[in-house]
Amino acid sequence: MNTKIVRFLVFFLLILSFSLIAQEKFEKDTIATSEGNIIITFIGHGTLMFEFQDKIIHVDPVSREANYEHMPEADLVLITHEHGDHLDMEVLSMICNEDTKVILTERCKKRGAEGTVMHNGDSVEMCGLNIKAVPAYNIVHKRSSGESYHPKGAGNGYVVDFADKRVYIAGDTENIPEMKNLENIDIAFLPMNLPYTMSPEMAADAAKKFYPNILYPYHYGRTDTDELVKLLEDTEEIEVRIRDMQ
């Protein structure tokens, strides 16, 4: 075989191996739907990746949680808000191509990110998925200036329909009243780190507003996730799953 071809194949296999190793360090769950499986990759903090029907959906991809040079390109990116642990312009340039769809907020757009702006209450069909932007904000916790860490109307949570499974990605929020309007949530991601989002008690209260079948706490930092498990241990409708999402 031609020496150049051999070298190319070796180089290609090395790159592929590094890519697989980079992805294998993350925990994954597989959820069955009526139209194929959702594979959820728990990257860290508020950063997730979904694979569904040969589509790659990145949520709040940031370089501090993964080396995105070794992550798959995105068909769709969801960005909840403009803070640096959720919006990373350099990562977007790595995983987006000319066909990638990006959904973001007005404040993300003002930071220079390109994509479709969604406001609380907006709905869209994109990449074969029905997506709704829902409120995500603080009520109790505020900065020393008196401004909320996440003001009402500035950030989004997203409800995404993967065939017959409805996934709620809450973004940075507290247990806001609007959560009572969520319906038929199969999988929920709720943030749990003070003072920016919720305590375990607040997260438990949030879950009881809409009763997801599966609840993943995420963006939880050093919060003791066992506290949430204890608070919901008698709530049989909700299965709490703990994954590495500090």
N, C-alpha and C positions, 0 to 999 in steps of 0.2 A: 504494500500500500504506500502511496506517496507520503513522504515524510511530513510535508506541510499539512496534509489532510489529517494525519495522526496527531500532530501537535494541536490542530484546531479542535479535534474531537476531545482530546485530553483537557484543553482549556475550557471547552463548553461543559464537560462533565464536572469540572471543578467549580465553575460558576453555579451550575445547577445544584451541586451538593451544598455549597455555602448558602444558597437561597433556601433549600429545604431545612438545613440546620437552623437558620434564622427563624423560620416559621414554626419549627417543631418545639421550640422552647416555650411556646404559649399554650395554655390550656384551650381545649376546644370541646364544644358540645354539639351534638347533632339532634335536630328536632324535625320530626316527620310532619309534612303537610300533605294536602290532597294532590299537590302537583310537584312532589319531590322534596328532598331534604333541605333544611336550612343548616348550614354549618356556621356556628358562632365561634369566632376566635377572640379570646379575652386578652387584649394586648396590655392594658394597664390604665389606671386612673379613669379617665372618661373616654378612653380610646378603644374602639371595637372594630371588628371586621365581620361581615356576613358574606357567605357564598350561597347563591341560590340560582338554580337554572343557568349555570355557566356565567352568572353575573357576579362581580365583586363590588361590594358596597362598603366603603370605609366611613367610619363615624369619628369625627374629631381627631384626625390623624396628626400626631405631633412627633417630632424627632426624639424627644426625651424619653419616649416609651418604646421606640423600635427604630431599627435601621431601615428606613424605607427604600434604600437602594436595593434591598433584597426582598421587598414585598411586592405583590402583584399590582399591576396597574388597575386603576379604578374604572368601573363603568359608571358608578355613582358615588358622590361624596356628600355626606350630611354634616353640616357644621352648626352647632347649637348656638354659639355666641363668639364674641371677638377676643376673649381673654387668651393670653399666650399659651395656656395649657390646653386650648381647644382649637385655636386657629394658628397654623404654622404655614406661612407662605412658601417657605423653601420645600417643605414636604409636598405641598400641592403641585409644585413644579415637577416633582419627581414622579408622582403617581397619576397625574392627569395627562391625557392626550387630547387630540382634537375632537374626539367623540365622547369624552367624559362629561357627564352632567354633574353640576355642583349646585347644591341647595344651601343657602346661607341666609344671614340676617342683614338688615340695612347697615348695621354698624360694621359687620364684616366687609361689606362692599366699600364702606368709607375707608377701611384700612387697606384697600387695594385689591382685595380678592374678587375674582370674577365668578359669576354664576347667577342662578335664579333666586331672587329675593323672595322669601316667604314671610308673611306676618302671621301673628297668632290668629288662627281661624281659617287660614288659607288651605286649600287642598289642590293637589295636582296628581296627574298620572305620569310617571316617568320610569323608564326602563322596565315597563310592564308592572310597576308597583303603584298602588294607591298610597299616597303620602299626605298626611295632614300635619300642619304646624299647630302646636298647642302652647299655652302659656307656660313660662318657666321663670319664676322670680322669688325674691325674698319678701317676707312679711315682717319677720322679727329681727333678723340680724342685719346690722348696718355698720358702715364705716364710721370713723370718729367724726367725719363731716356731717353725718346724719343721712347720707345717701345709702341706699341698699346696695349690698354687694352685687346683686343682680336685679336692676330695676324692672318693674312691670312693663312688658311690651318690648323690651330690648332683646331678649333671648327667646329661643324656641326649644320646646321639646318636640319630638316627632312620633306620630303613630303611623306605622308602616304595615300594610297588609301583604304578607307573603302567602299568597293563595288563601287558604282558610285559617291561617294563623296570624293573629294581630299582635304586633310587637310595639311596646311603648318605650321609647328612649327619652327619659325625662329631662336630660340636660341638667344644668345647675338650678335647682329650685328647692323650695320648702314644700310642706304639705298644704298646698294652696287649695282654696275652695273649688276651683275649676276641675280638680281631679274627680269630683263626683260626676262629672259629665262624661268621663271615659267609660266606654261600653265594650264588653266582650274582649277584654285584654287577656291574651294567652300568656304572654311573656312580658315582664316589666323590668326595666333597669332604673333603680332609684339611687340617687347620690346620698352619701351619708358622711359628711365631715364638717364639723363645726369650725369656725363660725360661718362658713361660706354656704353650706346647704343645710343638711338635717342631722339631728341626733338620732340614735336608734328609736327613741320614743316617737319622734316625728315621722320617721320612715315607716314605722308600724302603723301609725295613724293614717299616713298617706295610702298604704296598701289596703287598709280597710275601707277606704273611700270607693275602691273599684274592684277589689278582689281578683288580682291576676292569678292564673293557674300556677305560674312559676315566677318567682321573684328573685332577681339577682341584685344584691346591693353592689354598687360600683362607686368609683371616685371616693373611696372611704378612708384613704390615708391610714392613720393609726387608730381609727375607731375600732372598738371591739365588736366584730360582727356577731359573736356569740350572743351579745345582748339582743340583737334583732331576732335571732333564732328563738331565744327564750320568750320574747314578747309575743311571738306569733306561733308558739308551739301548740297552742290549743285552737288555732284557726286552721281547721283541716282543709279548707278550700285553697289555702296558699302553701305551696311548696317553696321553701327558701333554699336556694342553692348558693353556696359560697365559692367564689372563684377568686384567683389572685388579681385583684383590681385596685391595688393601693394607689 
